[in-house]
């Protein structure tokens, strides 16, 4: 199941994944260099991905939002 929905015709999925890594680094850096969460937090996040996903809009700026997963992308049996 896709976890990131990208609205860019210019980037491949590999480029989106690389950009995601850079954004994670940026966010951790903005939080003082450390972000900590529990395995329960991770489990809650994973279960939320059945109905929610990250929407990444790429242009001059990059915007990330958590959105409701469209019905055609909802698959409660897949966790890839």
ChimeraX commands (.cxc) that place a marker at each C-alpha (Angstrom):
marker #1 position 0.00,0.00,0.00 radius 0.5
marker #1 position 1.40,3.37,-0.97 radius 0.5
marker #1 position 2.08,5.60,2.01 radius 0.5
marker #1 position 2.95,8.79,0.10 radius 0.5
marker #1 position 0.83,10.29,-2.62 radius 0.5
marker #1 position 2.96,12.60,-4.76 radius 0.5
marker #1 position 1.51,15.23,-7.06 radius 0.5
marker #1 position 4.45,15.77,-9.37 radius 0.5
marker #1 position 4.84,14.66,-12.95 radius 0.5
marker #1 position 8.54,15.51,-12.81 radius 0.5
marker #1 position 9.73,13.08,-10.10 radius 0.5
marker #1 position 10.05,9.31,-10.13 radius 0.5
marker #1 position 9.08,7.22,-7.09 radius 0.5
marker #1 position 12.82,6.82,-6.29 radius 0.5
marker #1 position 13.25,10.60,-6.34 radius 0.5
marker #1 position 10.22,11.03,-4.06 radius 0.5
marker #1 position 11.69,8.49,-1.62 radius 0.5
marker #1 position 15.05,10.33,-1.66 radius 0.5
marker #1 position 13.28,13.63,-1.08 radius 0.5
marker #1 position 11.37,12.03,1.80 radius 0.5
marker #1 position 14.66,11.05,3.45 radius 0.5
marker #1 position 15.89,14.64,3.10 radius 0.5
marker #1 position 12.65,15.97,4.60 radius 0.5
marker #1 position 12.94,13.61,7.57 radius 0.5
marker #1 position 16.48,14.86,8.17 radius 0.5
marker #1 position 15.26,18.46,7.93 radius 0.5
marker #1 position 12.42,17.86,10.40 radius 0.5
marker #1 position 14.69,16.11,12.92 radius 0.5
marker #1 position 17.21,18.94,12.60 radius 0.5
marker #1 position 14.40,21.48,13.23 radius 0.5
marker #1 position 13.46,19.54,16.39 radius 0.5
marker #1 position 16.93,19.96,17.92 radius 0.5
marker #1 position 18.51,16.93,16.28 radius 0.5
marker #1 position 16.48,14.28,18.03 radius 0.5
marker #1 position 12.98,12.84,17.66 radius 0.5
marker #1 position 11.95,9.98,19.88 radius 0.5
marker #1 position 8.84,7.80,19.79 radius 0.5
marker #1 position 7.78,4.47,21.26 radius 0.5
marker #1 position 6.93,1.21,19.54 radius 0.5
marker #1 position 3.32,1.92,20.53 radius 0.5
marker #1 position 3.52,5.27,18.70 radius 0.5
marker #1 position 4.85,3.44,15.62 radius 0.5
marker #1 position 2.07,0.85,15.86 radius 0.5
marker #1 position -0.59,3.57,16.12 radius 0.5
marker #1 position 0.90,5.35,13.12 radius 0.5
marker #1 position 0.97,2.14,11.09 radius 0.5
marker #1 position -2.67,1.39,11.83 radius 0.5
marker #1 position -3.56,4.97,10.87 radius 0.5
marker #1 position -2.06,4.40,7.42 radius 0.5
marker #1 position -5.03,2.21,6.54 radius 0.5
marker #1 position -7.20,5.33,6.27 radius 0.5
marker #1 position -4.68,8.20,6.09 radius 0.5
marker #1 position -1.65,8.97,3.96 radius 0.5
marker #1 position 0.90,11.71,3.38 radius 0.5
marker #1 position 0.13,14.01,0.46 radius 0.5
marker #1 position 3.30,15.58,-0.95 radius 0.5
marker #1 position 2.89,18.55,-3.29 radius 0.5
marker #1 position 6.11,19.40,-5.08 radius 0.5
marker #1 position 6.71,22.69,-6.80 radius 0.5
marker #1 position 8.82,25.71,-5.89 radius 0.5
marker #1 position 8.06,24.71,-2.31 radius 0.5
marker #1 position 7.31,21.26,-0.91 radius 0.5
marker #1 position 4.12,20.85,1.09 radius 0.5
marker #1 position 3.29,17.78,3.17 radius 0.5
marker #1 position -0.19,17.12,4.53 radius 0.5
marker #1 position -1.91,14.15,6.12 radius 0.5
marker #1 position -5.05,13.38,4.13 radius 0.5
marker #1 position -7.78,10.75,4.13 radius 0.5
marker #1 position -6.78,7.89,1.87 radius 0.5
marker #1 position -9.04,7.69,-1.23 radius 0.5
marker #1 position -11.24,4.54,-1.20 radius 0.5
marker #1 position -9.37,3.05,-4.17 radius 0.5
marker #1 position -6.11,3.21,-2.16 radius 0.5
marker #1 position -7.54,1.72,1.02 radius 0.5
marker #1 position -6.50,-1.87,1.59 radius 0.5
marker #1 position -6.57,-2.94,5.21 radius 0.5
marker #1 position -4.79,-6.23,4.42 radius 0.5
marker #1 position -1.65,-4.71,2.87 radius 0.5
marker #1 position 1.12,-3.12,4.95 radius 0.5
marker #1 position 4.04,-2.51,2.58 radius 0.5
marker link #1:1,2 radius 0.2
marker link #1:2,3 radius 0.2
marker link #1:3,4 radius 0.2
marker link #1:4,5 radius 0.2
marker link #1:5,6 radius 0.2
marker link #1:6,7 radius 0.2
marker link #1:7,8 radius 0.2
marker link #1:8,9 radius 0.2
marker link #1:9,10 radius 0.2
marker link #1:10,11 radius 0.2
marker link #1:11,12 radius 0.2
marker link #1:12,13 radius 0.2
marker link #1:13,14 radius 0.2
marker link #1:14,15 radius 0.2
marker link #1:15,16 radius 0.2
marker link #1:16,17 radius 0.2
marker link #1:17,18 radius 0.2
marker link #1:18,19 radius 0.2
marker link #1:19,20 radius 0.2
marker link #1:20,21 radius 0.2
marker link #1:21,22 radius 0.2
marker link #1:22,23 radius 0.2
marker link #1:23,24 radius 0.2
marker link #1:24,25 radius 0.2
marker link #1:25,26 radius 0.2
marker link #1:26,27 radius 0.2
marker link #1:27,28 radius 0.2
marker link #1:28,29 radius 0.2
marker link #1:29,30 radius 0.2
marker link #1:30,31 radius 0.2
marker link #1:31,32 radius 0.2
marker link #1:32,33 radius 0.2
marker link #1:33,34 radius 0.2
marker link #1:34,35 radius 0.2
marker link #1:35,36 radius 0.2
marker link #1:36,37 radius 0.2
marker link #1:37,38 radius 0.2
marker link #1:38,39 radius 0.2
marker link #1:39,40 radius 0.2
marker link #1:40,41 radius 0.2
marker link #1:41,42 radius 0.2
marker link #1:42,43 radius 0.2
marker link #1:43,44 radius 0.2
marker link #1:44,45 radius 0.2
marker link #1:45,46 radius 0.2
marker link #1:46,47 radius 0.2
marker link #1:47,48 radius 0.2
marker link #1:48,49 radius 0.2
marker link #1:49,50 radius 0.2
marker link #1:50,51 radius 0.2
marker link #1:51,52 radius 0.2
marker link #1:52,53 radius 0.2
marker link #1:53,54 radius 0.2
marker link #1:54,55 radius 0.2
marker link #1:55,56 radius 0.2
marker link #1:56,57 radius 0.2
marker link #1:57,58 radius 0.2
marker link #1:58,59 radius 0.2
marker link #1:59,60 radius 0.2
marker link #1:60,61 radius 0.2
marker link #1:61,62 radius 0.2
marker link #1:62,63 radius 0.2
marker link #1:63,64 radius 0.2
marker link #1:64,65 radius 0.2
marker link #1:65,66 radius 0.2
marker link #1:66,67 radius 0.2
marker link #1:67,68 radius 0.2
marker link #1:68,69 radius 0.2
marker link #1:69,70 radius 0.2
marker link #1:70,71 radius 0.2
marker link #1:71,72 radius 0.2
marker link #1:72,73 radius 0.2
marker link #1:73,74 radius 0.2
marker link #1:74,75 radius 0.2
marker link #1:75,76 radius 0.2
marker link #1:76,77 radius 0.2
marker link #1:77,78 radius 0.2
marker link #1:78,79 radius 0.2
marker link #1:79,80 radius 0.2
view
